[in-house]
């Protein structure tokens, strides 16, 4: 009698920042890559992203791109900060990552005033 040791697992995921991106360096106007690290058997059939539990849709003109298991946010803005999750499913079921908080710092310019000291 043949027995199968093939295990099926619903997807387990974790969101991380792309290589060489440091959280403290994420300011308005920079490009950010979020990676969805997936462990699943069988392979996932579909992958999606959410921000604050609302779907994130690919939109090239707004600089929101999907690439394999990555979410690319070009020229990020402060309104894109929040809790990101990746979601996927396979034949065993649906899964989602824990929320990953993406902080986006203000790209503030420092104003200096010059006072005339000649009186």
Secondary structure, 3 states (H helix, E strand, C coil): CCCCCCCCEEEEEEEEECCCCCHHHCECCCCEEEEEEEEEECCCCEEEEEECCEEECCEHHHCEEEECCEEEECCCCHHHCEEEEEEEEECCEEEECCCEEECCECCCCCCCCCCCCCC
